[in-house]
Amino acid sequence: MDEENKNEAVENTVDEIKENENNENVKEEFETEKDEKSDINDVKNDIKAENTDKTKPKKKKIKPPKKASNIKKIKAIKPSSKSIVKFVNKNRTALIAIFAIIVLLIIAFLFNSNNIIKIGEKQVMFSKEYSMSSKADFYVSGENIFYVSKDGMLFLDKKGTTLWSDTFTMSSPYMLNDGGYAAVADSNSKTVNVYDKTGRLYQISTAGEITTFAVNPIGCCAVVCKVGEDYRVDVYSNTGETMFEGSRASKDGIPIGIDVSDDGTVVGITLVDYNDIKIKSSVQFYYTTKSEAQSTESSDGLVSAVEIPEAIAGIVKFLPNRHCIVASDKSMMNIDCSRQNSFNKKWEKTFDNYVTAFDIVNNEYIAVAYGESMSVSDETAIGNENTVHWYNLNGRETGYAKADDRITDISSSSRGTIITVDKEFIAYTSRGRELWRYAAIQNVLGMQFYNSVDRVILVTPTKMQLLDVKKGVAMQEESETESTTSVEGTTAVNSSETTTAAQSQ
């Protein structure tokens, strides 16, 4: 019976411990098994001691078990603004890299989801059509366009409206321009027409077939024609009066390039001599006014000449500061023509690659397209194949861009540079930053900026179009099946008129 009372007392004690734990709302949830057993053993020992004295066991208030020393209360982390700033400062580089990667991934996703924009009739501001037999050429002057074909010259405004026209017949007209002036001559003809925004200024009739010509920003025109076996050079004022005339024997070199200084006082001519085993070139400068020509030691006004050995010099271009850029297949140079009777070479840049295209950009930069390396062992030149480089007028490189294939043409203006790679046209700034790409399906003869970086003149064998393009994207011309026959509700103004019909307006 005593044994049963003992067991009952133990059970009652344990129940009382549990009840006390609940009543006291013990906050600690984790206890060690060791502490619990120790407390229970202590209770049992107390009971045994009481039974030994043969006294009736009394209910004893039991204290909660001791808190384990290795158990800590878990608290929620609430970062302060100070700790956040400290974390960011400590991991700034890693955070920037992560942010950049996220941005690039977003851009790549957006670009790849719509990386080709179709350009069709809705982007056409206006269009001029002509027959396949007509060779057309265009020159953008401000918001106006000089538009020439075998039937004549048209002067168009920004809406494609004909402001004036001049009718003539040429089998293959070729137009050169500078400033607000344009000069047009026919292949193997003896006539040059010079225009400004008001219409035809004057017409030149030469003694022989024209081989090359040029016009300057004030309307002066220089012409080279072949008379018999030799050549003749003439320079005309902006009123059509003869300012300079001279003869060149073919044995002294064939005139390839010609230009007149912006003030009309100097003419530069590049000559190529094929008579020797090795080709050589030279550029010669003449005064066009009698007063300056008489101040030279030469009877014909020759003031300076620069030899260019083992090269073909085909480009001579005057700048507004009376400097002159001369380019050959081996080098380009800047000639200072500002000093009286003392023209000097300022700098020269030699090429390690064959030059496939060349252009003066707004009289501020020089764009040069490099083709194949001249040496199979020159790693730098091999790396420069199919690239375009921009140089300032001091000969320092300012930009660079790599193309996927051979660059065949460069068209430049104050807005930037457009290079031609097969049927793809890529627009850049003079720092080499890409503006946009245009992939043509049909045969495109040329592309020029029109008064902004996102409007261009597109020239095909059958029409000229003024297009809106999109900066920062790649564009592809719509095929005939993709384009619609109606342009209602768009900004496009299609004109099916021929050149002859346009001239009758």
DASUL-V881675 format. One record per backbone hydrogen bond with DSSP energy under -0.5 kcal/mol. CO is the residue of the C=O (numbers start at 0). NH is the residue of the N-H. If there is no record, write none. Layout:
CO NH
CO NH
This chain:
0 4
1 5
2 6
3 7
4 8
5 9
6 10
7 11
8 12
9 13
10 14
11 15
12 16
13 17
14 18
15 19
16 20
17 21
18 22
19 23
20 25
21 24
28 30
31 35
32 36
33 37
34 38
35 39
36 40
37 41
38 42
39 43
40 44
41 45
42 46
43 47
44 48
45 49
46 50
47 51
48 52
49 54
50 53
67 70
69 71
75 77
76 78
79 83
80 84
81 85
82 86
83 87
84 88
85 89
86 90
88 91
90 94
91 95
92 96
93 97
94 98
95 99
96 100
97 101
98 102
99 103
100 104
101 105
102 106
103 107
104 108
105 109
106 110
107 111
108 112
109 113
110 113
114 116
114 473
115 117
116 475
117 119
118 477
119 122
120 123
121 490
122 124
122 467
125 465
127 463
130 133
133 135
136 147
138 140
138 145
140 143
143 140
144 146
144 155
145 138
145 147
146 153
147 136
148 151
149 169
150 167
151 148
152 165
153 146
153 155
154 162
154 163
155 144
156 159
160 156
160 162
163 154
165 152
171 186
173 184
175 182
177 180
180 177
181 194
182 175
183 192
184 173
185 188
188 209
189 205
190 185
191 203
192 183
193 200
193 201
194 181
195 198
198 195
201 193
203 191
203 205
208 225
209 187
211 223
213 221
215 218
219 215
220 235
221 213
222 233
223 210
223 211
224 226
224 231
225 208
225 227
226 229
229 226
230 247
231 224
232 245
233 222
234 242
234 243
235 220
236 239
240 236
243 234
245 232
247 230
248 251
249 252
252 254
253 271
256 269
258 267
260 263
264 287
264 288
265 260
266 285
267 258
268 283
269 255
269 256
270 281
271 253
271 273
272 279
278 309
279 272
280 307
281 270
282 305
283 268
284 302
284 303
285 266
288 292
289 293
291 294
292 295
297 300
300 286
301 297
303 284
305 282
307 280
307 310
310 312
311 313
311 328
314 326
316 324
318 321
321 336
322 318
323 325
323 334
324 316
325 332
326 313
326 314
329 350
330 327
331 348
332 325
332 334
333 335
333 345
333 346
334 323
334 336
335 343
338 341
343 335
343 345
346 333
347 349
348 331
351 373
353 370
356 368
358 360
358 366
359 361
360 363
360 364
363 392
364 360
365 367
365 390
366 358
367 369
367 388
368 355
368 356
369 385
369 386
371 353
374 377
376 378
377 381
378 382
379 383
381 384
383 386
385 402
386 369
387 400
388 367
389 397
389 398
390 365
391 394
395 391
398 389
400 387
405 407
408 419
410 417
412 415
415 412
416 418
416 427
417 410
418 420
418 425
419 407
419 408
420 423
422 439
423 420
424 437
425 418
426 434
426 435
427 416
428 431
430 399
432 428
434 471
435 426
436 474
437 424
437 439
438 476
441 443
442 460
445 458
447 456
451 449
451 454
453 468
454 449
455 457
455 466
456 447
456 458
457 459
457 464
458 444
458 445
461 129
462 459
463 127
464 457
464 466
465 124
465 125
466 455
466 468
468 470
469 472
472 436
473 116
474 438
475 118
478 481
478 482
486 489
492 126
496 128
497 501
498 502
499 503
500 503
501 504
